[in-house]
Amino acid sequence: MVNREIIVIGGGLAGLVTAIHLQNEGVKVTLIEKKAYPFHRVCGEYVSNEIKSYLVSLGVPLHHLDYKEISFFQLTALTGKPIKSKLPLGGFGVSRYGFDGLLYTYAKNLGVEFVFDQVMDYSFIDSQFEVTTKNTKFFSKLLVCAYGKRSVLDGQLQRSFFKNKTPWMGVKAHYQLAEFPDNLVELHNFEGGYCGLSKVETNHINCCYLIRLQQYQKFKNFEDLEKNVLSKNEYLKRFFENATLSFEKRLVISQVSFENKTRIEKNALMIGDTAGLIHPLCGNGMAMAIHSAKIVSECILDYQRHKNRLKLNSDFAKKWKISFKRRLFFGNLFQHLLLQPKLTNFALQLVGNNKFIFQQLIKQTHGKPLQ
């Protein structure tokens, strides 16, 4: 029997920041991650500045990353003029390879215990969790799940979304293109999806797009897909014609689900994408994942005082909903808009000459700076 105080399953941004926050407060954390750091993930790699002061307060040495300061946003459709606007808060461009690696090193130096293994199942019996990995079993009083969008655990937990096939896949790669601006994040609409572009600390451009699986199945390879579908947007056409692929092969995730997910399963607290896929159009998922880590950490620290699990679960669910309900609503609304070319073109024409309206729409998908 291996007893631990708190176990976090999954070492993405949400899991790592939770471990750092709690360890800073003297709570011993064990984080279980199946892959060794550092590694790339399918992710937009633009982070809103809303979380910067929070990370600094935790002592995270962000200055060790030569991230790109991003201050402008540009949106394009298949036809018509692009819209470009200053971002109200701004953000920074950083690869998950670099960001996760930095957080891992910092967490490890704080004393967070890392176990590199795959969690196969967990149960809650007699007021404690039993976490089963491929190689051992752990027991703990509290459990936080931050294992990402889709996992074998979701099947074991019989989460409803896991049974349903979805039409979405995510694709990511890094490219080299000298003339791409450091301070710009772009979102480009195409038939059946949309693509984000922004520069990261290595001076590569991160290209990450969400597309319907049926579009990919027409071509069976990404070169033809990008040439025949994405490049119908003239801005993406110019990008793919001039940029040089840096990855040996593109990273891909399938079965991307935007269905609602429960925030609590068998008394475990779900954060980040595990609690519901953080929509690409909610501003940015990286900041929301970090925000969810702050919420769960503060709820756990309160629990350390009152020891009431029902209150812990209730407080967490309530704070999560208050923090993200509006952003998720507008994210879903904007995705519906972007996937309807005629609606997208009409909307761009409507707000194209009014930067104030466009900035207000951006604000709906971003949060306020975390204290």
Contacts in CASP RR format, 6 or more apart in sequence:
PFRMAT RR
TARGET T0000
AUTHOR 0000-0000-0000
METHOD contacts of the structure
MODEL  1
MVNREIIVIGGGLAGLVTAIHLQNEGVKVTLIEKKAYPFHRVCGEYVSNE
IKSYLVSLGVPLHHLDYKEISFFQLTALTGKPIKSKLPLGGFGVSRYGFD
GLLYTYAKNLGVEFVFDQVMDYSFIDSQFEVTTKNTKFFSKLLVCAYGKR
SVLDGQLQRSFFKNKTPWMGVKAHYQLAEFPDNLVELHNFEGGYCGLSKV
ETNHINCCYLIRLQQYQKFKNFEDLEKNVLSKNEYLKRFFENATLSFEKR
LVISQVSFENKTRIEKNALMIGDTAGLIHPLCGNGMAMAIHSAKIVSECI
LDYQRHKNRLKLNSDFAKKWKISFKRRLFFGNLFQHLLLQPKLTNFALQL
VGNNKFIFQQLIKQTHGKPLQ
1 137 0 8 1.000
1 139 0 8 1.000
2 136 0 8 1.000
2 137 0 8 1.000
2 138 0 8 1.000
2 139 0 8 1.000
3 138 0 8 1.000
3 139 0 8 1.000
3 140 0 8 1.000
4 28 0 8 1.000
4 30 0 8 1.000
4 113 0 8 1.000
4 138 0 8 1.000
4 139 0 8 1.000
4 140 0 8 1.000
5 27 0 8 1.000
5 28 0 8 1.000
5 29 0 8 1.000
5 30 0 8 1.000
5 140 0 8 1.000
5 141 0 8 1.000
5 142 0 8 1.000
6 22 0 8 1.000
6 27 0 8 1.000
6 28 0 8 1.000
6 29 0 8 1.000
6 30 0 8 1.000
6 140 0 8 1.000
6 141 0 8 1.000
6 142 0 8 1.000
6 143 0 8 1.000
6 144 0 8 1.000
6 300 0 8 1.000
7 29 0 8 1.000
7 30 0 8 1.000
7 31 0 8 1.000
7 32 0 8 1.000
7 129 0 8 1.000
7 131 0 8 1.000
7 138 0 8 1.000
7 140 0 8 1.000
7 142 0 8 1.000
7 143 0 8 1.000
7 144 0 8 1.000
8 15 0 8 1.000
8 18 0 8 1.000
8 19 0 8 1.000
8 29 0 8 1.000
8 30 0 8 1.000
8 31 0 8 1.000
8 32 0 8 1.000
8 143 0 8 1.000
8 144 0 8 1.000
8 146 0 8 1.000
9 32 0 8 1.000
9 119 0 8 1.000
9 122 0 8 1.000
9 131 0 8 1.000
9 143 0 8 1.000
9 144 0 8 1.000
9 145 0 8 1.000
9 146 0 8 1.000
9 147 0 8 1.000
9 153 0 8 1.000
10 31 0 8 1.000
10 32 0 8 1.000
10 33 0 8 1.000
10 34 0 8 1.000
10 119 0 8 1.000
10 145 0 8 1.000
10 146 0 8 1.000
10 147 0 8 1.000
10 148 0 8 1.000
11 19 0 8 1.000
11 31 0 8 1.000
11 33 0 8 1.000
11 100 0 8 1.000
11 104 0 8 1.000
11 146 0 8 1.000
11 147 0 8 1.000
12 33 0 8 1.000
12 41 0 8 1.000
12 100 0 8 1.000
12 146 0 8 1.000
12 148 0 8 1.000
12 289 0 8 1.000
13 96 0 8 1.000
13 99 0 8 1.000
13 100 0 8 1.000
13 103 0 8 1.000
13 272 0 8 1.000
13 286 0 8 1.000
13 289 0 8 1.000
13 290 0 8 1.000
13 293 0 8 1.000
14 146 0 8 1.000
14 271 0 8 1.000
14 272 0 8 1.000
14 273 0 8 1.000
14 274 0 8 1.000
14 289 0 8 1.000
14 290 0 8 1.000
14 292 0 8 1.000
14 293 0 8 1.000
15 31 0 8 1.000
15 144 0 8 1.000
15 146 0 8 1.000
15 271 0 8 1.000
15 293 0 8 1.000
16 31 0 8 1.000
16 100 0 8 1.000
16 103 0 8 1.000
16 104 0 8 1.000
16 107 0 8 1.000
16 293 0 8 1.000
17 55 0 8 1.000
17 58 0 8 1.000
17 103 0 8 1.000
17 289 0 8 1.000
17 290 0 8 1.000
17 293 0 8 1.000
17 294 0 8 1.000
17 297 0 8 1.000
18 29 0 8 1.000
18 144 0 8 1.000
18 146 0 8 1.000
18 271 0 8 1.000
18 293 0 8 1.000
18 296 0 8 1.000
18 297 0 8 1.000
19 29 0 8 1.000
19 31 0 8 1.000
19 107 0 8 1.000
19 112 0 8 1.000
20 58 0 8 1.000
20 60 0 8 1.000
20 103 0 8 1.000
20 106 0 8 1.000
20 107 0 8 1.000
20 110 0 8 1.000
20 112 0 8 1.000
21 58 0 8 1.000
21 293 0 8 1.000
21 294 0 8 1.000
21 297 0 8 1.000
22 29 0 8 1.000
22 297 0 8 1.000
22 300 0 8 1.000
22 301 0 8 1.000
23 29 0 8 1.000
23 107 0 8 1.000
23 110 0 8 1.000
23 111 0 8 1.000
23 112 0 8 1.000
24 58 0 8 1.000
24 59 0 8 1.000
24 110 0 8 1.000
25 297 0 8 1.000
25 301 0 8 1.000
27 300 0 8 1.000
27 301 0 8 1.000
27 304 0 8 1.000
28 113 0 8 1.000
29 112 0 8 1.000
29 113 0 8 1.000
30 112 0 8 1.000
30 113 0 8 1.000
30 114 0 8 1.000
30 115 0 8 1.000
30 138 0 8 1.000
30 140 0 8 1.000
31 107 0 8 1.000
31 112 0 8 1.000
31 113 0 8 1.000
31 114 0 8 1.000
31 115 0 8 1.000
32 114 0 8 1.000
32 115 0 8 1.000
32 116 0 8 1.000
32 117 0 8 1.000
32 119 0 8 1.000
32 131 0 8 1.000
32 133 0 8 1.000
32 138 0 8 1.000
33 114 0 8 1.000
33 115 0 8 1.000
33 116 0 8 1.000
34 116 0 8 1.000
34 117 0 8 1.000
34 118 0 8 1.000
34 119 0 8 1.000
35 116 0 8 1.000
36 116 0 8 1.000
37 100 0 8 1.000
37 101 0 8 1.000
37 104 0 8 1.000
38 97 0 8 1.000
38 98 0 8 1.000
38 100 0 8 1.000
38 101 0 8 1.000
38 104 0 8 1.000
39 97 0 8 1.000
39 100 0 8 1.000
40 95 0 8 1.000
40 96 0 8 1.000
40 97 0 8 1.000
40 172 0 8 1.000
40 247 0 8 1.000
40 251 0 8 1.000
41 96 0 8 1.000
41 100 0 8 1.000
41 172 0 8 1.000
41 251 0 8 1.000
42 170 0 8 1.000
42 171 0 8 1.000
42 172 0 8 1.000
42 208 0 8 1.000
42 251 0 8 1.000
42 252 0 8 1.000
42 253 0 8 1.000
43 96 0 8 1.000
43 172 0 8 1.000
43 206 0 8 1.000
43 208 0 8 1.000
43 285 0 8 1.000
43 286 0 8 1.000
44 172 0 8 1.000
44 196 0 8 1.000
44 198 0 8 1.000
44 206 0 8 1.000
44 208 0 8 1.000
44 280 0 8 1.000
44 284 0 8 1.000
44 285 0 8 1.000
44 286 0 8 1.000
45 93 0 8 1.000
45 94 0 8 1.000
45 95 0 8 1.000
45 96 0 8 1.000
45 198 0 8 1.000
45 200 0 8 1.000
45 206 0 8 1.000
45 208 0 8 1.000
45 286 0 8 1.000
46 70 0 8 1.000
46 91 0 8 1.000
46 92 0 8 1.000
46 93 0 8 1.000
46 185 0 8 1.000
46 198 0 8 1.000
46 206 0 8 1.000
46 284 0 8 1.000
46 286 0 8 1.000
47 91 0 8 1.000
47 92 0 8 1.000
47 93 0 8 1.000
47 94 0 8 1.000
47 99 0 8 1.000
47 284 0 8 1.000
47 286 0 8 1.000
47 287 0 8 1.000
47 290 0 8 1.000
48 89 0 8 1.000
48 90 0 8 1.000
48 91 0 8 1.000
48 283 0 8 1.000
48 284 0 8 1.000
48 286 0 8 1.000
48 287 0 8 1.000
48 366 0 8 1.000
48 367 0 8 1.000
49 89 0 8 1.000
49 90 0 8 1.000
49 91 0 8 1.000
49 92 0 8 1.000
49 369 0 8 1.000
50 89 0 8 1.000
50 287 0 8 1.000
50 291 0 8 1.000
50 366 0 8 1.000
50 367 0 8 1.000
50 368 0 8 1.000
50 369 0 8 1.000
50 370 0 8 1.000
51 286 0 8 1.000
51 287 0 8 1.000
51 290 0 8 1.000
51 291 0 8 1.000
51 370 0 8 1.000
52 62 0 8 1.000
52 91 0 8 1.000
52 92 0 8 1.000
52 369 0 8 1.000
53 369 0 8 1.000
53 370 0 8 1.000
53 371 0 8 1.000
54 290 0 8 1.000
54 291 0 8 1.000
54 294 0 8 1.000
54 370 0 8 1.000
54 371 0 8 1.000
55 62 0 8 1.000
55 290 0 8 1.000
56 62 0 8 1.000
59 106 0 8 1.000
60 102 0 8 1.000
60 103 0 8 1.000
60 106 0 8 1.000
61 102 0 8 1.000
61 106 0 8 1.000
62 102 0 8 1.000
64 102 0 8 1.000
65 94 0 8 1.000
65 98 0 8 1.000
65 99 0 8 1.000
65 102 0 8 1.000
65 201 0 8 1.000
66 201 0 8 1.000
67 92 0 8 1.000
67 93 0 8 1.000
67 94 0 8 1.000
67 200 0 8 1.000
67 201 0 8 1.000
68 92 0 8 1.000
68 93 0 8 1.000
68 94 0 8 1.000
68 182 0 8 1.000
68 183 0 8 1.000
68 198 0 8 1.000
68 199 0 8 1.000
68 200 0 8 1.000
68 201 0 8 1.000
69 90 0 8 1.000
69 91 0 8 1.000
69 92 0 8 1.000
69 182 0 8 1.000
69 183 0 8 1.000
70 87 0 8 1.000
70 90 0 8 1.000
70 91 0 8 1.000
70 92 0 8 1.000
70 93 0 8 1.000
70 182 0 8 1.000
70 183 0 8 1.000
70 184 0 8 1.000
70 185 0 8 1.000
70 198 0 8 1.000
71 86 0 8 1.000
71 87 0 8 1.000
71 90 0 8 1.000
71 91 0 8 1.000
71 183 0 8 1.000
72 84 0 8 1.000
72 85 0 8 1.000
72 86 0 8 1.000
72 87 0 8 1.000
72 181 0 8 1.000
72 183 0 8 1.000
72 184 0 8 1.000
72 185 0 8 1.000
73 84 0 8 1.000
73 85 0 8 1.000
73 86 0 8 1.000
73 87 0 8 1.000
73 184 0 8 1.000
73 185 0 8 1.000
73 186 0 8 1.000
73 187 0 8 1.000
73 362 0 8 1.000
74 82 0 8 1.000
74 83 0 8 1.000
74 84 0 8 1.000
74 85 0 8 1.000
74 184 0 8 1.000
74 185 0 8 1.000
74 186 0 8 1.000
74 187 0 8 1.000
75 82 0 8 1.000
75 83 0 8 1.000
75 84 0 8 1.000
75 186 0 8 1.000
75 187 0 8 1.000
75 188 0 8 1.000
75 189 0 8 1.000
75 348 0 8 1.000
76 82 0 8 1.000
76 83 0 8 1.000
76 186 0 8 1.000
76 187 0 8 1.000
76 188 0 8 1.000
76 189 0 8 1.000
76 233 0 8 1.000
76 235 0 8 1.000
77 189 0 8 1.000
77 233 0 8 1.000
77 341 0 8 1.000
77 344 0 8 1.000
77 345 0 8 1.000
77 348 0 8 1.000
78 189 0 8 1.000
78 190 0 8 1.000
78 191 0 8 1.000
78 232 0 8 1.000
78 233 0 8 1.000
78 341 0 8 1.000
78 344 0 8 1.000
78 345 0 8 1.000
79 341 0 8 1.000
79 345 0 8 1.000
80 345 0 8 1.000
80 348 0 8 1.000
80 349 0 8 1.000
81 348 0 8 1.000
81 352 0 8 1.000
82 235 0 8 1.000
82 348 0 8 1.000
83 348 0 8 1.000
83 351 0 8 1.000
83 352 0 8 1.000
83 358 0 8 1.000
85 355 0 8 1.000
85 358 0 8 1.000
85 359 0 8 1.000
85 362 0 8 1.000
86 359 0 8 1.000
87 185 0 8 1.000
87 362 0 8 1.000
88 359 0 8 1.000
88 362 0 8 1.000
88 363 0 8 1.000
88 366 0 8 1.000
89 366 0 8 1.000
89 367 0 8 1.000
89 369 0 8 1.000
93 185 0 8 1.000
93 198 0 8 1.000
93 199 0 8 1.000
93 200 0 8 1.000
93 201 0 8 1.000
93 206 0 8 1.000
94 200 0 8 1.000
94 201 0 8 1.000
95 174 0 8 1.000
95 200 0 8 1.000
95 201 0 8 1.000
95 202 0 8 1.000
95 204 0 8 1.000
95 206 0 8 1.000
98 201 0 8 1.000
99 286 0 8 1.000
104 114 0 8 1.000
107 114 0 8 1.000
108 114 0 8 1.000
115 133 0 8 1.000
115 138 0 8 1.000
117 133 0 8 1.000
117 134 0 8 1.000
117 135 0 8 1.000
117 136 0 8 1.000
118 133 0 8 1.000
118 134 0 8 1.000
118 152 0 8 1.000
119 131 0 8 1.000
119 132 0 8 1.000
119 133 0 8 1.000
119 147 0 8 1.000
119 153 0 8 1.000
120 132 0 8 1.000
120 133 0 8 1.000
120 134 0 8 1.000
120 152 0 8 1.000
120 153 0 8 1.000
120 156 0 8 1.000
121 132 0 8 1.000
121 153 0 8 1.000
121 156 0 8 1.000
122 129 0 8 1.000
122 130 0 8 1.000
122 131 0 8 1.000
122 132 0 8 1.000
122 143 0 8 1.000
122 153 0 8 1.000
122 266 0 8 1.000
122 268 0 8 1.000
123 129 0 8 1.000
123 130 0 8 1.000
123 266 0 8 1.000
124 130 0 8 1.000
124 143 0 8 1.000
124 266 0 8 1.000
124 267 0 8 1.000
124 268 0 8 1.000
127 141 0 8 1.000
127 309 0 8 1.000
128 139 0 8 1.000
128 140 0 8 1.000
128 141 0 8 1.000
129 139 0 8 1.000
129 140 0 8 1.000
129 141 0 8 1.000
129 142 0 8 1.000
129 143 0 8 1.000
129 267 0 8 1.000
129 268 0 8 1.000
130 137 0 8 1.000
130 138 0 8 1.000
130 139 0 8 1.000
131 137 0 8 1.000
131 138 0 8 1.000
131 139 0 8 1.000
131 140 0 8 1.000
131 143 0 8 1.000
142 269 0 8 1.000
142 300 0 8 1.000
142 303 0 8 1.000
143 267 0 8 1.000
143 268 0 8 1.000
143 269 0 8 1.000
144 268 0 8 1.000
144 269 0 8 1.000
144 271 0 8 1.000
144 296 0 8 1.000
144 300 0 8 1.000
145 153 0 8 1.000
145 265 0 8 1.000
145 268 0 8 1.000
145 269 0 8 1.000
145 270 0 8 1.000
145 271 0 8 1.000
145 274 0 8 1.000
146 270 0 8 1.000
146 271 0 8 1.000
146 272 0 8 1.000
146 274 0 8 1.000
146 289 0 8 1.000
146 293 0 8 1.000
147 153 0 8 1.000
147 274 0 8 1.000
148 272 0 8 1.000
148 273 0 8 1.000
148 274 0 8 1.000
149 253 0 8 1.000
149 256 0 8 1.000
149 257 0 8 1.000
149 273 0 8 1.000
149 274 0 8 1.000
149 277 0 8 1.000
150 162 0 8 1.000
150 253 0 8 1.000
150 255 0 8 1.000
150 256 0 8 1.000
150 257 0 8 1.000
151 274 0 8 1.000
154 161 0 8 1.000
154 162 0 8 1.000
155 162 0 8 1.000
157 265 0 8 1.000
157 266 0 8 1.000
159 261 0 8 1.000
159 262 0 8 1.000
159 265 0 8 1.000
160 259 0 8 1.000
161 257 0 8 1.000
161 259 0 8 1.000
161 260 0 8 1.000
161 261 0 8 1.000
164 257 0 8 1.000
164 259 0 8 1.000
165 255 0 8 1.000
166 255 0 8 1.000
166 256 0 8 1.000
166 257 0 8 1.000
166 258 0 8 1.000
166 259 0 8 1.000
167 212 0 8 1.000
167 213 0 8 1.000
167 214 0 8 1.000
168 210 0 8 1.000
168 211 0 8 1.000
168 212 0 8 1.000
168 213 0 8 1.000
168 254 0 8 1.000
168 255 0 8 1.000
168 256 0 8 1.000
168 257 0 8 1.000
168 258 0 8 1.000
169 210 0 8 1.000
169 211 0 8 1.000
169 212 0 8 1.000
169 213 0 8 1.000
169 216 0 8 1.000
169 252 0 8 1.000
169 253 0 8 1.000
169 254 0 8 1.000
169 255 0 8 1.000
169 256 0 8 1.000
170 208 0 8 1.000
170 209 0 8 1.000
170 210 0 8 1.000
170 211 0 8 1.000
170 252 0 8 1.000
170 253 0 8 1.000
170 254 0 8 1.000
170 256 0 8 1.000
171 208 0 8 1.000
171 209 0 8 1.000
171 211 0 8 1.000
171 222 0 8 1.000
171 250 0 8 1.000
171 251 0 8 1.000
171 252 0 8 1.000
172 206 0 8 1.000
172 207 0 8 1.000
172 208 0 8 1.000
172 209 0 8 1.000
172 250 0 8 1.000
172 251 0 8 1.000
172 252 0 8 1.000
173 207 0 8 1.000
173 245 0 8 1.000
173 246 0 8 1.000
173 247 0 8 1.000
173 250 0 8 1.000
173 251 0 8 1.000
174 200 0 8 1.000
174 202 0 8 1.000
174 204 0 8 1.000
174 205 0 8 1.000
174 206 0 8 1.000
174 207 0 8 1.000
174 245 0 8 1.000
174 246 0 8 1.000
174 247 0 8 1.000
175 204 0 8 1.000
175 205 0 8 1.000
175 207 0 8 1.000
175 239 0 8 1.000
175 243 0 8 1.000
175 244 0 8 1.000
175 245 0 8 1.000
175 246 0 8 1.000
176 203 0 8 1.000
176 204 0 8 1.000
176 205 0 8 1.000
176 243 0 8 1.000
176 244 0 8 1.000
176 246 0 8 1.000
177 205 0 8 1.000
177 239 0 8 1.000
177 242 0 8 1.000
177 243 0 8 1.000
177 244 0 8 1.000
179 242 0 8 1.000
180 197 0 8 1.000
180 199 0 8 1.000
180 205 0 8 1.000
180 243 0 8 1.000
181 199 0 8 1.000
182 199 0 8 1.000
184 198 0 8 1.000
184 199 0 8 1.000
185 196 0 8 1.000
185 197 0 8 1.000
185 198 0 8 1.000
186 196 0 8 1.000
186 197 0 8 1.000
186 198 0 8 1.000
186 235 0 8 1.000
187 194 0 8 1.000
187 195 0 8 1.000
187 196 0 8 1.000
187 281 0 8 1.000
187 338 0 8 1.000
188 194 0 8 1.000
188 195 0 8 1.000
188 196 0 8 1.000
188 197 0 8 1.000
188 230 0 8 1.000
188 233 0 8 1.000
188 235 0 8 1.000
188 236 0 8 1.000
189 233 0 8 1.000
189 338 0 8 1.000
189 341 0 8 1.000
189 344 0 8 1.000
190 229 0 8 1.000
190 230 0 8 1.000
190 232 0 8 1.000
190 233 0 8 1.000
190 236 0 8 1.000
191 215 0 8 1.000
191 229 0 8 1.000
191 232 0 8 1.000
191 341 0 8 1.000
192 211 0 8 1.000
192 212 0 8 1.000
192 215 0 8 1.000
192 229 0 8 1.000
192 339 0 8 1.000
193 209 0 8 1.000
193 210 0 8 1.000
193 211 0 8 1.000
193 212 0 8 1.000
193 215 0 8 1.000
193 338 0 8 1.000
193 339 0 8 1.000
194 209 0 8 1.000
194 210 0 8 1.000
194 280 0 8 1.000
194 338 0 8 1.000
194 339 0 8 1.000
195 207 0 8 1.000
195 208 0 8 1.000
195 209 0 8 1.000
195 210 0 8 1.000
195 230 0 8 1.000
195 233 0 8 1.000
195 236 0 8 1.000
196 206 0 8 1.000
196 207 0 8 1.000
196 208 0 8 1.000
196 209 0 8 1.000
197 205 0 8 1.000
197 206 0 8 1.000
197 207 0 8 1.000
197 239 0 8 1.000
198 205 0 8 1.000
198 206 0 8 1.000
199 205 0 8 1.000
199 206 0 8 1.000
200 206 0 8 1.000
204 246 0 8 1.000
205 239 0 8 1.000
205 243 0 8 1.000
207 239 0 8 1.000
207 243 0 8 1.000
209 230 0 8 1.000
210 256 0 8 1.000
210 280 0 8 1.000
211 225 0 8 1.000
211 229 0 8 1.000
213 254 0 8 1.000
215 225 0 8 1.000
215 229 0 8 1.000
216 222 0 8 1.000
216 225 0 8 1.000
218 225 0 8 1.000
219 225 0 8 1.000
219 228 0 8 1.000
219 229 0 8 1.000
222 250 0 8 1.000
226 236 0 8 1.000
226 240 0 8 1.000
227 240 0 8 1.000
230 236 0 8 1.000
230 237 0 8 1.000
230 240 0 8 1.000
231 237 0 8 1.000
231 240 0 8 1.000
231 241 0 8 1.000
256 277 0 8 1.000
257 277 0 8 1.000
258 277 0 8 1.000
258 279 0 8 1.000
258 332 0 8 1.000
258 335 0 8 1.000
259 276 0 8 1.000
260 276 0 8 1.000
261 270 0 8 1.000
261 274 0 8 1.000
261 275 0 8 1.000
261 276 0 8 1.000
261 277 0 8 1.000
262 270 0 8 1.000
263 269 0 8 1.000
263 270 0 8 1.000
263 275 0 8 1.000
263 316 0 8 1.000
263 317 0 8 1.000
263 320 0 8 1.000
264 270 0 8 1.000
264 313 0 8 1.000
264 316 0 8 1.000
264 317 0 8 1.000
267 309 0 8 1.000
267 313 0 8 1.000
269 296 0 8 1.000
269 299 0 8 1.000
269 300 0 8 1.000
269 312 0 8 1.000
269 313 0 8 1.000
269 316 0 8 1.000
270 276 0 8 1.000
271 289 0 8 1.000
271 292 0 8 1.000
271 293 0 8 1.000
271 295 0 8 1.000
271 296 0 8 1.000
272 278 0 8 1.000
272 288 0 8 1.000
272 289 0 8 1.000
272 292 0 8 1.000
272 293 0 8 1.000
273 289 0 8 1.000
275 292 0 8 1.000
275 320 0 8 1.000
278 285 0 8 1.000
278 288 0 8 1.000
278 289 0 8 1.000
279 285 0 8 1.000
279 327 0 8 1.000
279 328 0 8 1.000
279 331 0 8 1.000
279 332 0 8 1.000
279 335 0 8 1.000
280 335 0 8 1.000
281 330 0 8 1.000
281 331 0 8 1.000
281 332 0 8 1.000
281 334 0 8 1.000
281 335 0 8 1.000
281 338 0 8 1.000
281 365 0 8 1.000
282 288 0 8 1.000
282 324 0 8 1.000
282 327 0 8 1.000
282 328 0 8 1.000
282 330 0 8 1.000
282 331 0 8 1.000
282 365 0 8 1.000
283 327 0 8 1.000
283 331 0 8 1.000
283 362 0 8 1.000
283 365 0 8 1.000
283 366 0 8 1.000
284 366 0 8 1.000
287 366 0 8 1.000
287 367 0 8 1.000
288 324 0 8 1.000
288 327 0 8 1.000
291 323 0 8 1.000
291 324 0 8 1.000
291 367 0 8 1.000
291 370 0 8 1.000
292 320 0 8 1.000
292 323 0 8 1.000
292 324 0 8 1.000
294 370 0 8 1.000
295 316 0 8 1.000
295 319 0 8 1.000
295 320 0 8 1.000
295 323 0 8 1.000
296 316 0 8 1.000
298 319 0 8 1.000
299 312 0 8 1.000
299 315 0 8 1.000
299 316 0 8 1.000
299 319 0 8 1.000
300 312 0 8 1.000
302 311 0 8 1.000
302 312 0 8 1.000
302 315 0 8 1.000
303 309 0 8 1.000
303 311 0 8 1.000
303 312 0 8 1.000
326 364 0 8 1.000
327 364 0 8 1.000
327 365 0 8 1.000
327 366 0 8 1.000
327 367 0 8 1.000
330 361 0 8 1.000
330 364 0 8 1.000
330 365 0 8 1.000
331 365 0 8 1.000
334 361 0 8 1.000
334 365 0 8 1.000
337 343 0 8 1.000
337 344 0 8 1.000
337 347 0 8 1.000
338 344 0 8 1.000
350 357 0 8 1.000
351 357 0 8 1.000
351 358 0 8 1.000
351 361 0 8 1.000
352 358 0 8 1.000
END
